[in-house]
C-alpha cells in the first residue's frame, strides 16, 4: 500500500491531497487566514461563567467566544493557571517545569466557578474548530503532539496507545519512556512508536519539550488573544501522523513549500528527504495526478460504485444520511440477496473513504439495501469496521438494525469539507443561456491570430477544457497542426479540467496569463 501527498499552491492557499494507491483519500484546503486550528494554544480571557452548563465562555479572538466545559479543564488546571500566572508576572524566566511544584488536582465532579473567575487570563488549546454558528471548543488539558509521542505538561504518567497490543513491546516502551521523560511531563506513546529505538523517541520528546518552552517564553510578553503555540500546517501534520515505510512520495509545485517541507522532513526523518519532489512539468500538478477529475466525481451528491451501484449523500445540520442503491445491477428474485450483499460490501468501503475524504462528523445514518440473512448483515458490519480501522478520528460503528440502517458516529473537530462540483456557466453566470458552444473555437482562433500576427508573440500555450483540447488535437491534420503550417510556430495545448467547457486562457513563454484584446 503506497501513500502519496500532493500539494498545490494557489493564490488562495494550499490544496492538499493524500492518495492511497493513486486514489484520493483525504483532501484539505489550507488558507492563509486559517486561524483557530486544532492544537493551537492561545492566551484567552474568561468572559462569562454559565453555572447551568458548568462551563465558561472564553475570548480567544474569534468573533464568538469559545466554549470551555468543566470536564475539559483537566485535573491539573490549578498547576497550569499558577505556572502561567508566574510567567505573565515575570516571576519565572523560562518555560521549564521540571522543578515546579504541582498544585492539587481538581475534583472530577466539581463546579467551574470554584476553579475559574471572570476576566481571568487562561491558557487554552483548540480541540474543535469553529463550525457553522458555533465558536471554537477549548480544553485546558494541554498536549503537544510529536511524531511518536504526545507530551502532556503538568502530569507524570506514561500511557500507551491501545493499538499497541504486543505485551513485550508495551513493557519496553513503558520502561524506555519512563527513563527519559523530564519530571512534571506526562507522555502518551503513539502507535507508530512500535519498534523504534530510544534515540528516535528521545529526539521526538526533546523536540516537543523545546516547543513547549519556546511557547512559554513567548507567553511572558503576550497579550490576551495572542497565539502562544501554533499547530503546524495541515500538510506537515499529515506527514507527522502518517509518515512510514509505505509513504513513498511527496510532490509540491511551489519552491517555498518545497523548502519548508524539506526542512521539516530533515528534522523528523532525514532518511525520507529523498521522497520529496518539486513538480515543474507542463501540466498542472493536480492534472498530472488525475486529481481534478477525482475531486469532481467524489464530492457530488451522487457517488458511483465500481460495480454499477451508487450512493446518494445528503447533509443536514444535525446528521448525514447515505442511501445505497443497486443501480444497473440485476434485480431478479433468485440472486437479489447476492446482489444486495455485493453492492453493500462495495458501498461500505466507499462510505469509509467518503467520511474521511469529506471529513464528515457527528451522526451518519446509512440505509443499506435490504438483506434477509443475518450472516450477510454481520458481514457488512465487519467490512465497515475493518475499513474504518485506519481512521484517525474517534468513531463508533453500530451493527445494522432490523430496518437495514447502520449508525456511525465520527468525531468532528473541523468544518466538513464541501467542494462545489456543479459548475456555473462561465458566460451566463447561471441564467441558463450561453453563447453557442460551437463559436468558442472561433473565439480562440481569432485571439490566437491576433497574438501571433499583431503582437508577434512566440512560445504560446493555451489552457483548455478537455473537450476543447480533444477538438483541437484529434485527427491527422488537426487544427493544432494547421496552426503550425499557417503561423510557422507550434502552439502548446494544455488540458485543464478545472476550466468550464467554454473557458480558456492564453499563456506566454514565461507561463504568465496574457490579456487578449482582439476585437
ChimeraX attribute file (.defattr): number of C-alpha atoms within 10 A of each C-alpha:
attribute: neighborCount
match mode: 1-to-1
recipient: residues
	/A:1	9
	/A:2	13
	/A:3	21
	/A:4	21
	/A:5	22
	/A:6	22
	/A:7	24
	/A:8	19
	/A:9	18
	/A:10	11
	/A:11	7
	/A:12	11
	/A:13	14
	/A:14	21
	/A:15	18
	/A:16	21
	/A:17	23
	/A:18	22
	/A:19	20
	/A:20	16
	/A:21	11
	/A:22	14
	/A:23	16
	/A:24	22
	/A:25	19
	/A:26	20
	/A:27	19
	/A:28	17
	/A:29	17
	/A:30	15
	/A:31	14
	/A:32	9
	/A:33	8
	/A:34	10
	/A:35	15
	/A:36	25
	/A:37	21
	/A:38	20
	/A:39	22
	/A:40	22
	/A:41	27
	/A:42	26
	/A:43	23
	/A:44	25
	/A:45	22
	/A:46	20
	/A:47	16
	/A:48	16
	/A:49	18
	/A:50	12
	/A:51	11
	/A:52	7
	/A:53	12
	/A:54	16
	/A:55	21
	/A:56	23
	/A:57	22
	/A:58	30
	/A:59	24
	/A:60	28
	/A:61	18
	/A:62	14
	/A:63	10
	/A:64	15
	/A:65	21
	/A:66	25
	/A:67	20
	/A:68	25
	/A:69	19
	/A:70	21
	/A:71	18
	/A:72	18
	/A:73	23
	/A:74	18
	/A:75	19
	/A:76	19
	/A:77	24
	/A:78	19
	/A:79	19
	/A:80	23
	/A:81	19
	/A:82	16
	/A:83	23
	/A:84	22
	/A:85	19
	/A:86	14
	/A:87	20
	/A:88	20
	/A:89	12
	/A:90	14
	/A:91	12
	/A:92	16
	/A:93	13
	/A:94	16
	/A:95	21
	/A:96	19
	/A:97	17
	/A:98	13
	/A:99	9
	/A:100	13
	/A:101	12
	/A:102	17
	/A:103	15
	/A:104	11
	/A:105	12
	/A:106	17
	/A:107	11
	/A:108	11
	/A:109	9
	/A:110	12
	/A:111	18
	/A:112	21
	/A:113	15
	/A:114	8
	/A:115	14
	/A:116	20
	/A:117	15
	/A:118	14
	/A:119	13
	/A:120	13
	/A:121	22
	/A:122	22
	/A:123	24
	/A:124	28
	/A:125	29
	/A:126	25
	/A:127	23
	/A:128	23
	/A:129	22
	/A:130	22
	/A:131	14
	/A:132	9
	/A:133	6
	/A:134	14
	/A:135	21
	/A:136	25
	/A:137	24
	/A:138	29
	/A:139	23
	/A:140	24
	/A:141	21
	/A:142	24
	/A:143	22
	/A:144	22
	/A:145	21
	/A:146	24
	/A:147	24
	/A:148	23
	/A:149	24
	/A:150	19
	/A:151	26
	/A:152	22
	/A:153	23
	/A:154	26
	/A:155	17
	/A:156	15
	/A:157	14
	/A:158	18
	/A:159	17
	/A:160	18
	/A:161	14
	/A:162	10
	/A:163	10
	/A:164	16
	/A:165	12
	/A:166	9
	/A:167	8
	/A:168	9
	/A:169	14
	/A:170	18
	/A:171	11
	/A:172	12
	/A:173	23
	/A:174	18
	/A:175	12
	/A:176	15
	/A:177	21
	/A:178	15
	/A:179	10
	/A:180	13
	/A:181	19
	/A:182	19
	/A:183	16
	/A:184	19
	/A:185	18
	/A:186	21
	/A:187	26
	/A:188	20
	/A:189	25
	/A:190	20
	/A:191	17
	/A:192	17
	/A:193	18
	/A:194	17
	/A:195	10
	/A:196	11
	/A:197	11
	/A:198	14
	/A:199	9
	/A:200	14
	/A:201	21
	/A:202	17
	/A:203	15
	/A:204	21
	/A:205	25
	/A:206	16
	/A:207	19
	/A:208	21
	/A:209	22
	/A:210	14
	/A:211	16
	/A:212	22
	/A:213	17
	/A:214	16
	/A:215	18
	/A:216	23
	/A:217	19
	/A:218	19
	/A:219	25
	/A:220	21
	/A:221	12
	/A:222	15
	/A:223	15
	/A:224	16
	/A:225	16
	/A:226	16
	/A:227	24
	/A:228	23
	/A:229	21
	/A:230	17
	/A:231	19
	/A:232	14
	/A:233	13
	/A:234	16
	/A:235	22
	/A:236	16
	/A:237	15
	/A:238	15
	/A:239	19
	/A:240	19
	/A:241	16
	/A:242	15
	/A:243	20
	/A:244	14
	/A:245	10
	/A:246	12
	/A:247	18
	/A:248	16
	/A:249	17
	/A:250	23
	/A:251	18
	/A:252	22
	/A:253	20
	/A:254	17
	/A:255	13
	/A:256	11
	/A:257	18
	/A:258	19
	/A:259	13
	/A:260	12
	/A:261	19
	/A:262	19
	/A:263	14
	/A:264	16
	/A:265	21
	/A:266	12
	/A:267	13
	/A:268	20
	/A:269	16
	/A:270	12
	/A:271	9
	/A:272	18
	/A:273	18
	/A:274	12
	/A:275	14
	/A:276	18
	/A:277	15
	/A:278	16
	/A:279	20
	/A:280	12
	/A:281	9
	/A:282	12
	/A:283	15
	/A:284	17
	/A:285	21
	/A:286	22
	/A:287	15
	/A:288	14
	/A:289	16
	/A:290	15
	/A:291	19
	/A:292	16
	/A:293	14
	/A:294	13
	/A:295	18
	/A:296	16
	/A:297	14
	/A:298	19
	/A:299	19
	/A:300	18
	/A:301	15
	/A:302	15
	/A:303	18
	/A:304	17
	/A:305	18
	/A:306	10
	/A:307	14
	/A:308	13
	/A:309	20
	/A:310	21
	/A:311	23
	/A:312	16
	/A:313	18
	/A:314	14
	/A:315	12
	/A:316	7
	/A:317	7
	/A:318	9
	/A:319	14
	/A:320	17
	/A:321	15
	/A:322	21
	/A:323	17
	/A:324	24
	/A:325	21
	/A:326	21
	/A:327	15
	/A:328	10
	/A:329	15
	/A:330	13
	/A:331	14
	/A:332	9
	/A:333	8
	/A:334	9
	/A:335	11
	/A:336	16
	/A:337	17
	/A:338	14
	/A:339	19
	/A:340	23
	/A:341	21
	/A:342	17
	/A:343	23
	/A:344	27
	/A:345	20
	/A:346	19
	/A:347	31
	/A:348	23
	/A:349	18
	/A:350	20
	/A:351	21
	/A:352	20
	/A:353	20
	/A:354	19
	/A:355	19
	/A:356	21
	/A:357	22
	/A:358	19
	/A:359	21
	/A:360	23
	/A:361	23
	/A:362	15
	/A:363	18
	/A:364	21
	/A:365	15
	/A:366	23
	/A:367	21
	/A:368	26
	/A:369	19
	/A:370	17
	/A:371	19
	/A:372	12
	/A:373	10
	/A:374	10
	/A:375	10
	/A:376	18
	/A:377	20
	/A:378	13
	/A:379	15
	/A:380	23
	/A:381	18
	/A:382	16
	/A:383	17
	/A:384	24
	/A:385	19
	/A:386	13
	/A:387	15
	/A:388	21
	/A:389	10
	/A:390	10
	/A:391	13
	/A:392	11
	/A:393	13
	/A:394	10
	/A:395	17
	/A:396	12
	/A:397	16
	/A:398	13
	/A:399	18
	/A:400	18
	/A:401	11
	/A:402	12
	/A:403	11
	/A:404	15
	/A:405	18
	/A:406	20
	/A:407	16
	/A:408	18
	/A:409	17
	/A:410	19
	/A:411	16
	/A:412	19
	/A:413	21
	/A:414	18
	/A:415	15
	/A:416	16
	/A:417	16
	/A:418	12
	/A:419	13
	/A:420	11
	/A:421	13
	/A:422	10
	/A:423	13
	/A:424	13
	/A:425	16
	/A:426	13
	/A:427	14
	/A:428	11
	/A:429	11
	/A:430	11
	/A:431	9
	/A:432	9
	/A:433	10
	/A:434	13
	/A:435	10
	/A:436	8
	/A:437	11
	/A:438	9
	/A:439	11
	/A:440	16
	/A:441	15
	/A:442	11
	/A:443	13
	/A:444	16
	/A:445	13
	/A:446	13
	/A:447	17
	/A:448	22
	/A:449	17
	/A:450	17
	/A:451	20
	/A:452	16
	/A:453	10
	/A:454	10
	/A:455	10
	/A:456	9
	/A:457	14
	/A:458	13
	/A:459	14
	/A:460	20
	/A:461	23
	/A:462	21
	/A:463	21
	/A:464	24
	/A:465	18
	/A:466	17
	/A:467	14
	/A:468	20
	/A:469	17
	/A:470	14
	/A:471	13
	/A:472	18
	/A:473	14
	/A:474	12
	/A:475	11
	/A:476	7
	/A:477	10
	/A:478	13
	/A:479	16
	/A:480	18
	/A:481	17
	/A:482	13
	/A:483	16
	/A:484	12
	/A:485	11
	/A:486	9
	/A:487	13
	/A:488	10
	/A:489	15
	/A:490	16
	/A:491	17
	/A:492	13
	/A:493	20
	/A:494	19
	/A:495	20
	/A:496	24
	/A:497	19
	/A:498	16
	/A:499	16
	/A:500	17
	/A:501	17
	/A:502	20
	/A:503	17
	/A:504	17
	/A:505	16
	/A:506	20
	/A:507	16
	/A:508	15
	/A:509	11
	/A:510	9
	/A:511	13
	/A:512	11
	/A:513	14
	/A:514	14
	/A:515	11
	/A:516	13
	/A:517	8
	/A:518	12
	/A:519	7
